[in-house]
């Protein structure tokens, strides 16, 4: 099983940064890596599930990272790849 991490770090000055990583064999490791990445930005990071409004399309399991001042600093999702090709 491969787990894909898609992480977006919000940067309102230079534009948001997108990173992907396929190095995970377990979803828990993916979530831990995302949390550690956001901790590098803000030690007081808090992760919450994204509330998705009805009719809005969003990647399943999308999480929002909040900094110590409760502002959003990024978002991520960890998803198991369904295809074995590649």
N, C-alpha and C positions, 0 to 999 in steps of 0.2 A: 504494500500500500504506500502511495506517495501522497503527501499533503502539501498543497500549494498555499503559501502566504502571499497575500497581496496587501501591501501597506502603503498608505498615502500620508505623508507628513505635510501639514498645512504650513505654508510660508507665504504670508501676505505681501512680503516685500519682493521676493524673487520668483514667486510661483511655487505651487505645490510640487513635491517630489514623490515619484512613484517608484516603488521597489517590489520585486517579486523574488521568491525563494522557493525552490523545490527540494530542499535538503532534509525534509522532515518525514519520518516514518510513522509518527503518531501526532494526532491533533493537539494533544496536551503540550508537546514540545514546540509546536508552531505558536500556540498562544503564549507560552513562556518567552519565546524569542521576540514576539511582537511587544510584549510588556517590557522586556529589557531594552528594546530599541527606544520606546517612548520614555523610559526612565533616564536615558542619556540626555533627553531634552528637558525633562522636569522630574526631579526625584519624587514629587508628590503626585505622580500620575495616578489617575483612577480610570478604570475601564468599565464601560457600561454598554449593554446591548443597544443598538440603534432602534429607536421607535420608527417603524415604517408606516407611513400614512396609507390608507386604503387607496388602491389604484396606482401607487408609486412603485416603480420597479427598482429593486436593489438586490445585490448579491446576498443570498441567504447567509445568515450568521454574521452580518456586518456589525462590528463593534466600534464604538467611538472612544477615543482617548481624551481625557480632560486633564488639564494642568492644575497646579495648586491654586490658581485664581479662578478655577471652574470654567475656564475657556477651553474650547475644543482645540487640540493640538494635532489631531490626526484621526485616521480611521483605518481599520484593517478587517480582513476576513481570512479564515483558515478553512480550506475546502479540500476534501478528499477527491483526488482525480478518479474519474470513473473509467477512463480509457487506459489500457495497458500498453498502447503503442507509443512510440516515441523514444 
